[in-house]
Every structure is written in structure tokens, then in C-alpha cells.
């Protein structure tokens, strides 16, 4: 999609403390050989805030730099790659809206794994472009990867997860950076790679926490006849 008159007006971020990955190795939480291959220095760890509260802090920082009036916001979009937001059956986007821009604009939760942020920007851009000359939207990607649901060092391979939130104000008229285009595509060939073959869970945690994406990927490979190289080529082609 090519865009006209859309701008990044302001942004903000909220990270946690930097955890030395070799400290995690020393404590038996991270495999030493994997740590060497991954070649990271640290990951961001948030101990005291929920995903939604991280998003609120990032949003407040962005809004403190924004030129948009609160009445200009026509959408609040809260984005997660990993679904659980600290409580079941509630609306984090409304929580974030009530503590930031307020108003009566729609507040929506969106989840699309690693493509959540860019995918949401693509959707929200269309929404803002259809609005008036001062229309604006708030986008707040936020995630935490913590036990008992997720093991940041062991649930997946070659991808230790960090905690944090960002926020972007997208608006018409002016800003610090003009949004020229977005490109989002989908290839469902390997949709099952992070689903595996285990039965659907009737209740959270029924099939075992922490989540094991490693196990699901092995199940997918063994059941489909697909090679690891096939998934890597598909990912590279999409990017």
C-alpha cells in the first residue's frame, strides 16, 4: 500500500532491566551452547508491570511528544505477539485508552505473532487515511515472556525473548517521518510449524506450560515431511 498524508508523529518505548544472558546460563536457565551460537549480550526483563501497563507507559511517552490533540484520536490499537495479557477475559486496549488518550474512539486488541506491529500499522494506516484532516491513532505493541506460560530461553530455539512495549502516534498532516508505503503478505504453507499436532486445548495450560514451540515444530516436521530448509526458504522469500 502506498500512502499519502500519513505521518509518524511521535513514538515511545518502555523496556525493563537488562539481564546478562550468561547469568541465565550460570543459573541453569539458558543452554550454554545455544547462548554461544545466539551471541546475545542481554535481554530486557520486566519484573513489576503487566503488558498493558508497559503499553501505557510507552504511550504516555509518545503522547508527551505528539502534536495530536486527544480529540483527534479515532482509534487505539493494542498489539501483542503472544496473547496472554495478565488476565483472561478483559480488554487491554480499553484499559490503555482510559489511561492515555481517553475519549470514545474504538479500542481494539490485535494479535499476529511477529508480524503484529507492522501488520497493525498497515491496517491502522487505512483507518486514519479514511478520516478527517487531523485524524490520529495510537498503536501500542507490548509483550512479556515469563513463566509459567512461557520460558524466554527454552520455549523456542535461537530466539530468546525480551519484554517491553513501544508506542506510535500515526496521524495526518505532519510528523517527524512520512509514511510512504507498507507491504504485508501472507503465505500459509507452513502455518502448522508453531501449531504442531497435539489436540486443541480445552483450557489454558491443559497441554503443558511453559509453551514449547520447539516441540510443536518437531511435530510439524515429522508429520508433514517438510524439511527445516523448506521453512527457512519460505521465511526468507516472504521477508
C-alpha positions in Angstrom: 0.0 0.0 0.0 1.2 3.5 -0.9 0.1 6.3 1.5 -0.4 10.0 1.2 -0.5 12.5 4.0 0.3 10.0 6.8 3.0 10.6 9.3 4.7 9.1 12.3 4.1 12.0 14.7 5.8 10.5 17.8 7.0 7.3 19.4 7.9 6.0 22.8 9.4 2.9 24.4 9.4 1.1 27.7 11.9 -1.6 28.4 12.9 -3.4 31.5 16.2 -4.2 33.2 19.0 -5.7 31.1 19.6 -9.3 32.1 23.0 -10.7 31.3 22.5 -13.9 29.3 25.5 -15.5 30.8 23.9 -15.0 34.2 21.0 -17.0 32.9 23.4 -19.7 31.8 25.1 -19.8 35.2 21.6 -20.2 36.8 20.8 -23.1 34.5 18.0 -21.2 32.7 19.8 -21.0 29.3 21.8 -23.6 27.5 25.5 -22.6 27.3 26.0 -23.9 23.7 22.9 -22.1 22.5 24.0 -19.0 24.2 27.3 -19.0 22.3 25.5 -19.5 19.0 22.9 -16.9 19.7 25.6 -14.4 20.6 23.5 -12.0 22.6 24.7 -9.8 25.4 21.4 -9.3 27.3 17.7 -9.4 27.1 15.1 -6.9 28.5 13.3 -8.3 31.6 10.3 -6.6 33.2 9.5 -7.8 36.7 6.8 -5.5 38.0 4.4 -4.4 35.3 1.8 -6.1 33.1 1.9 -5.9 29.3 -0.9 -3.4 29.4 0.9 -1.2 31.9 4.1 -1.3 29.8 2.0 -0.1 26.9 0.5 2.7 28.9 4.0 4.0 29.9 5.3 3.8 26.3 2.1 5.5 25.1 2.4 8.3 27.6 6.0 9.0 26.4 4.9 9.1 22.8 1.9 11.3 23.6 4.2 13.8 25.5 6.0 14.3 22.2 2.9 14.3 20.0 1.2 17.3 18.3 -2.1 15.4 18.1 -4.9 16.6 20.3 -6.7 13.9 22.3 -9.9 14.6 20.4 -8.1 13.7 17.1 -7.6 10.1 18.1 -10.1 7.9 16.2 -8.5 4.5 17.1 -6.4 2.8 19.8 -4.8 -0.4 18.6 -3.1 -2.6 21.2 -0.8 -5.2 19.6 0.6 -8.5 21.0 2.6 -11.3 19.5 1.9 -13.6 22.5 -1.7 -13.5 23.5 -1.9 -13.6 27.4 -2.0 -10.1 28.8 -2.1 -10.8 32.5 -5.8 -11.6 32.9 -8.3 -13.7 31.0 -11.5 -12.2 29.6 -10.7 -8.4 29.6 -9.9 -5.7 27.1 -6.4 -4.4 27.4 -6.9 -1.8 24.6 -9.7 -0.1 26.6 -7.5 -0.1 29.7 -4.7 1.6 27.7 -7.1 4.1 26.2 -8.6 5.1 29.5 -5.1 5.9 30.9 -3.8 7.7 27.9 -6.0 9.5 25.2 -9.4 8.7 26.7 -12.4 9.6 24.5 -14.9 7.3 22.7 -12.8 6.1 19.8 -12.7 2.3 19.2 -10.1 0.5 21.2 -9.0 -2.8 19.6 -6.7 -5.7 20.5 -4.8 -7.3 17.7 -2.5 -10.4 17.7 -0.4 -11.7 14.8 2.8 -13.1 16.3 6.0 -11.5 15.0 4.1 -9.5 12.3 1.8 -7.8 14.8 3.4 -4.4 14.7 3.8 -3.9 11.0 0.6 -5.6 10.2 -1.3 -3.3 12.6 0.4 -0.3 11.1 -0.8 -1.4 7.7 -4.4 -1.7 9.0 -4.4 1.4 11.1 -3.0 3.5 8.2 -6.0 2.7 6.1 -8.3 3.7 9.0 -6.6 7.0 9.6 -6.3 7.8 5.9 -10.1 7.5 5.7 -10.6 10.0 8.5 -10.5 13.8 8.6 -7.5 16.0 8.0 -6.4 15.9 11.7 -7.2 12.2 12.3 -4.7 10.2 14.5 -4.3 6.8 16.0 -2.3 5.2 18.9 -0.6 1.9 18.3 0.9 0.0 21.3 2.8 -3.2 20.7 3.6 -4.9 24.1 4.8 -8.3 25.2 6.3 -10.2 28.2 7.7 -13.7 28.1 7.6 -15.2 31.6 6.9 -18.4 33.4 4.7 -20.3 34.0 3.3 -19.8 30.5 6.5 -19.0 28.5 10.2 -19.7 29.1 12.1 -16.9 27.4 15.2 -19.1 26.9 13.8 -22.5 26.3 10.3 -22.3 24.7 11.8 -21.5 21.3 15.2 -22.1 19.7 17.5 -19.3 18.5 15.1 -16.7 19.7 15.4 -15.7 23.4 12.5 -13.3 24.1 12.7 -9.9 25.7 10.0 -7.9 27.5 8.9 -4.4 26.5 6.5 -2.1 24.8 6.6 0.6 22.1 4.0 3.2 21.1 3.5 5.1 17.9 1.2 8.0 17.1 0.1 7.9 13.4 -1.6 11.0 12.1 -2.4 13.0 9.0 -1.0 16.4 8.3 2.5 16.4 9.7 5.0 14.5 11.8 8.6 13.5 12.2 8.6 10.9 9.4 6.3 10.5 6.5 4.8 7.0 5.9 5.3 6.3 2.2 4.2 2.7 2.0 3.6 -0.6 3.8 3.8 -4.1 2.4 2.3 -7.1 4.2 1.8 -10.5 2.6 0.8 -14.0 3.9 2.0 -17.5 3.0 0.1 -20.2 4.9 2.2 -23.1 3.6 3.9 -23.6 7.0 1.1 -22.4 9.2 1.4 -25.6 11.2 5.0 -25.0 12.2 4.1 -23.4 15.5 0.9 -25.4 15.9 2.2 -28.9 15.9 -0.1 -31.9 16.0 -1.2 -32.0 19.6 -5.0 -31.8 20.3 -6.6 -28.5 20.8 -6.6 -27.5 24.5 -9.9 -27.1 26.2 -8.4 -25.0 29.0 -5.3 -22.8 29.3 -2.2 -24.8 30.2 -4.0 -28.1 29.6 -1.3 -29.5 27.4 1.5 -28.2 29.5 3.2 -24.9 30.2 5.6 -23.4 29.5 4.7 -23.3 25.8 7.2 -25.4 23.8 7.5 -24.1 20.2 10.4 -26.5 19.8 8.2 -29.5 20.3 5.5 -28.1 18.0 8.0 -27.5 15.3 9.4 -31.1 15.6 5.8 -32.4 15.5 5.1 -30.4 12.3 8.3 -31.6 10.6 7.8 -35.3 11.5 4.1 -35.3 10.4 4.4 -33.3 7.2 7.6 -34.5 5.6 8.8 -30.9 5.4 12.5 -30.1 5.9 13.8 -27.3 8.0 15.3 -25.7 4.9 11.9 -25.5 3.3 10.6 -23.3 6.2 13.7 -21.2 6.1 13.4 -20.6 2.4 9.7 -19.7 2.8 10.6 -17.2 5.5 13.4 -15.6 3.6 11.2 -15.3 0.5 8.4 -13.6 2.4 10.8 -11.1 4.0 
